[in-house]
Amino acid sequence: MAVTLGVLALLEAKPEKGADLAAFLEGGRAIAAAEPGTVTWYAFKLGDSTYGILEGEIPRALAQVGPELLAKDPEIQLVEVLAVK
């Protein structure tokens, strides 16, 4: 199965909520592992309050905690995967 498309969501944590958002994303691994259609899934940190996810259904779960953790709505983009190993 060749991965050719992906979903990238960039997240900005509210002040003092970065660690809580990171913990939420770390826990999201279990959700991603249970998704039969998710080939790969990544959660990453870009700075003290900026995080991101690539692929998966975590955005649905994030909608429940977003108002508490996020400073603004996630920036969601479709991406074309050029290479993967």
C-alpha positions as CSV (number, residue, x, y, z in Angstrom):
1,M,0.0,0.0,0.0
2,A,1.6,3.3,-1.1
3,V,0.9,6.3,1.0
4,T,0.3,9.3,-1.3
5,L,-1.9,11.7,0.7
6,G,-2.0,12.8,4.3
7,V,-3.6,15.2,6.7
8,L,-1.5,17.7,8.7
9,A,-3.0,19.5,11.6
10,L,-1.0,22.3,13.4
11,L,-2.1,23.0,16.9
12,E,-1.4,26.1,19.1
13,A,-1.7,25.4,22.9
14,K,-3.2,28.0,25.2
15,P,-0.7,29.6,27.6
16,E,0.4,27.0,30.2
17,K,-1.4,24.2,28.4
18,G,1.5,22.9,26.2
19,A,2.3,20.0,28.5
20,D,-1.4,19.0,28.6
21,L,-1.7,19.1,24.9
22,A,1.5,17.0,24.5
23,A,0.1,14.4,27.0
24,F,-3.2,14.3,25.0
25,L,-1.3,13.7,21.8
26,E,0.9,11.0,23.3
27,G,-2.3,9.3,24.4
28,G,-3.6,9.6,20.9
29,R,-1.3,6.8,19.8
30,A,-3.8,4.2,21.1
31,I,-6.5,5.8,19.0
32,A,-4.3,5.7,15.9
33,A,-3.2,2.1,16.5
34,A,-6.9,1.0,16.5
35,E,-7.7,2.7,13.2
36,P,-7.5,0.1,10.4
37,G,-7.2,2.8,7.7
38,T,-4.3,4.7,9.3
39,V,-1.0,3.4,7.9
40,T,1.2,5.8,9.8
41,W,0.6,8.4,12.5
42,Y,2.8,11.1,14.0
43,A,2.5,13.6,16.8
44,F,5.2,16.2,17.0
45,K,6.3,19.3,18.8
46,L,7.5,22.4,16.9
47,G,8.0,24.8,19.9
48,D,6.8,25.4,23.4
49,S,3.2,25.9,22.4
50,T,3.1,24.6,18.8
51,Y,2.3,20.9,18.1
52,G,1.1,18.9,15.2
53,I,-0.3,15.6,14.0
54,L,0.0,13.9,10.7
55,E,-2.8,11.5,9.8
56,G,-5.5,9.7,11.8
57,E,-8.8,10.4,13.5
58,I,-7.3,12.3,16.4
59,P,-9.0,15.6,15.2
60,R,-12.3,14.1,16.2
61,A,-11.1,13.4,19.7
62,L,-9.4,16.8,19.8
63,A,-12.7,18.5,19.2
64,Q,-13.7,17.4,22.7
65,V,-10.7,18.9,24.5
66,G,-9.8,21.7,22.1
67,P,-11.6,24.5,23.8
68,E,-9.7,23.8,27.0
69,L,-6.2,23.3,25.5
70,L,-6.1,25.2,22.2
71,A,-5.5,28.9,21.7
72,K,-7.1,28.8,18.3
73,D,-8.7,26.4,15.8
74,P,-6.3,23.8,14.4
75,E,-4.8,24.6,11.0
76,I,-5.6,21.5,8.9
77,Q,-4.1,20.9,5.5
78,L,-4.1,18.1,3.0
79,V,-0.6,17.1,2.0
80,E,0.8,15.1,-0.9
81,V,3.4,12.6,0.3
82,L,6.4,12.6,-2.0
83,A,8.4,9.8,-0.4
84,V,8.0,7.3,2.5
85,K,9.9,4.4,3.7
